[in-house]
Amino acid sequence: MTREAAKVDFDRYFDEAFQELSPESRHLRFFTPVRELPEAVRERLSDVDGVVNAAVLALDAARCTPDHPEGKAIGVARWMARSVGDQPAGPPELSVTVIDEYHGMGVGTRLMDALLALARQRGLRRIYADVLRENVPMRALINRYRAVVQSSEDPVVVRYRLDI
Ligand SMILES: CC(C)(COP(=O)(O)OP(=O)(O)OC[C@H]1O[C@@H](n2cnc3c(N)ncnc32)[C@H](O)[C@@H]1OP(=O)(O)O)[C@@H](O)C(=O)NCCC(=O)NCCS
């Protein structure tokens, strides 16, 4: 199942899900095979207000534990924007991350669907995504949403625009 994430979810799920990303997935997501995220980045990622920054979680309800009654956290999709005060300054950027054990099972697709539905609900019209050129799975995923390739200053990055 997917649902919108709240700040408290990051305390509960972030570290264990991050541990289940291979070095390759970390590289594709963060553009560097980071072993640990700096505190400032973690803080920024968990700072979801549902407008400037929002996230959707995927949980595997078949794997619930007393600690995690909703199930195991297996992926997250988010948008992030720069802000002026509490308002976004320009269109946000999206990203999707699924833990390696669950790749290729449709979780990324469900997260994209849920994130774009939430974006529409919140009145967003446009989202960008920067994807490493080598990231075949993410490029396959985003291409399903009629994303338009933009010019990118960085030759290793493909910049997409999604009108929603
Ligand atoms: C990109 C990512 C989110 C896709 O999630 P997923 O749950 O595996 O995606 P799905 O199962 O819904 O499949 C989506 C598309 O990707 C394709 N795909 C999935 N794994 C693939 C692989 N290893 N090689 C090629 N294509 C792949 C699927 O075939 C599908 O496209 P299609 O239906 O047109 O064939 C996941 O691979 C991931 O988390 N990667 C590491 C982090 C990352 O790169 N994030 C993106 C940063 S912008």
The ligand as an SDF file (V2000), in Angstrom:
LIG
                    3D

 48 50  0  0  0  0  0  0  0  0999 V2000
   14.0750    3.3950  -10.4810 C   0  0  0  0  0  0  0  0  0  0  0  0
   13.2910    2.5810   -9.4610 C   0  0  0  0  0  0  0  0  0  0  0  0
   12.5910    3.5130   -8.5050 C   0  0  0  0  0  0  0  0  0  0  0  0
   12.2450    1.7370  -10.2080 C   0  0  0  0  0  0  0  0  0  0  0  0
   11.4460    1.1000   -9.2340 O   0  0  0  0  0  0  0  0  0  0  0  0
   10.8150   -0.3370   -9.5070 P   0  0  0  0  0  0  0  0  0  0  0  0
    9.8950   -0.6480   -8.3820 O   0  0  0  0  0  0  0  0  0  0  0  0
   11.8840   -1.3170   -9.7670 O   0  0  0  0  0  0  0  0  0  0  0  0
    9.9880   -0.0200  -10.8330 O   0  0  0  0  0  0  0  0  0  0  0  0
    8.8120   -0.8550  -11.5000 P   0  0  0  0  0  0  0  0  0  0  0  0
    8.8970   -2.2960  -11.0810 O   0  0  0  0  0  0  0  0  0  0  0  0
    7.5320   -0.1410  -11.2510 O   0  0  0  0  0  0  0  0  0  0  0  0
    9.2120   -0.7430  -13.0290 O   0  0  0  0  0  0  0  0  0  0  0  0
    9.2210    0.5110  -13.6900 C   0  0  0  0  0  0  0  0  0  0  0  0
    9.8980    0.4170  -15.0210 C   0  0  0  0  0  0  0  0  0  0  0  0
   11.2960    0.2120  -14.8400 O   0  0  0  0  0  0  0  0  0  0  0  0
   11.7290   -0.9430  -15.5790 C   0  0  0  0  0  0  0  0  0  0  0  0
   12.7700   -1.6170  -14.8490 N   0  0  0  0  0  0  0  0  0  0  0  0
   12.7360   -2.0130  -13.5600 C   0  0  0  0  0  0  0  0  0  0  0  0
   13.9240   -2.5780  -13.2410 N   0  0  0  0  0  0  0  0  0  0  0  0
   14.6760   -2.5380  -14.3580 C   0  0  0  0  0  0  0  0  0  0  0  0
   15.9960   -2.9720  -14.6760 C   0  0  0  0  0  0  0  0  0  0  0  0
   16.7740   -3.5440  -13.7560 N   0  0  0  0  0  0  0  0  0  0  0  0
   16.4660   -2.7490  -15.9180 N   0  0  0  0  0  0  0  0  0  0  0  0
   15.6940   -2.1480  -16.8430 C   0  0  0  0  0  0  0  0  0  0  0  0
   14.4310   -1.7100  -16.6030 N   0  0  0  0  0  0  0  0  0  0  0  0
   13.9460   -1.9140  -15.3830 C   0  0  0  0  0  0  0  0  0  0  0  0
   10.5040   -1.7960  -15.6640 C   0  0  0  0  0  0  0  0  0  0  0  0
   10.6170   -2.6790  -16.7440 O   0  0  0  0  0  0  0  0  0  0  0  0
    9.4280   -0.7750  -15.8530 C   0  0  0  0  0  0  0  0  0  0  0  0
    9.3760   -0.2780  -17.1840 O   0  0  0  0  0  0  0  0  0  0  0  0
    8.4940   -0.9680  -18.2980 P   0  0  0  0  0  0  0  0  0  0  0  0
    7.1940   -1.3360  -17.6880 O   0  0  0  0  0  0  0  0  0  0  0  0
    8.4000    0.0940  -19.3390 O   0  0  0  0  0  0  0  0  0  0  0  0
    9.2550   -2.1650  -18.7220 O   0  0  0  0  0  0  0  0  0  0  0  0
   14.2200    1.5970   -8.6890 C   0  0  0  0  0  0  0  0  0  0  0  0
   14.9500    0.8590   -9.6250 O   0  0  0  0  0  0  0  0  0  0  0  0
   15.1660    2.2920   -7.7200 C   0  0  0  0  0  0  0  0  0  0  0  0
   14.7940    2.5920   -6.5820 O   0  0  0  0  0  0  0  0  0  0  0  0
   16.4150    2.5130   -8.1560 N   0  0  0  0  0  0  0  0  0  0  0  0
   17.4360    3.1030   -7.2770 C   0  0  0  0  0  0  0  0  0  0  0  0
   17.1560    4.5650   -6.9410 C   0  0  0  0  0  0  0  0  0  0  0  0
   16.9490    5.3880   -8.1730 C   0  0  0  0  0  0  0  0  0  0  0  0
   17.6000    5.2280   -9.1890 O   0  0  0  0  0  0  0  0  0  0  0  0
   16.0130    6.3320   -8.0750 N   0  0  0  0  0  0  0  0  0  0  0  0
   15.7360    7.3020   -9.1100 C   0  0  0  0  0  0  0  0  0  0  0  0
   16.3560    8.6020   -8.7700 C   0  0  0  0  0  0  0  0  0  0  0  0
   15.6620    9.9250   -9.7300 S   0  0  0  0  0  0  0  0  0  0  0  0
  1  2  1  0
  2  3  1  0
  2  4  1  0
  2 36  1  0
  4  5  1  0
  5  6  1  0
  6  7  2  0
  6  8  1  0
  6  9  1  0
  9 10  1  0
 10 11  2  0
 10 12  1  0
 10 13  1  0
 13 14  1  0
 14 15  1  0
 15 16  1  0
 15 30  1  0
 16 17  1  0
 17 18  1  0
 17 28  1  0
 18 19  1  0
 18 27  1  0
 19 20  2  0
 20 21  1  0
 21 22  1  0
 21 27  2  0
 22 23  1  0
 22 24  2  0
 24 25  1  0
 25 26  2  0
 26 27  1  0
 28 29  1  0
 28 30  1  0
 30 31  1  0
 31 32  1  0
 32 33  2  0
 32 34  1  0
 32 35  1  0
 36 37  1  0
 36 38  1  0
 38 39  2  0
 38 40  1  0
 40 41  1  0
 41 42  1  0
 42 43  1  0
 43 44  2  0
 43 45  1  0
 45 46  1  0
 46 47  1  0
 47 48  1  0
M  END
$$$$
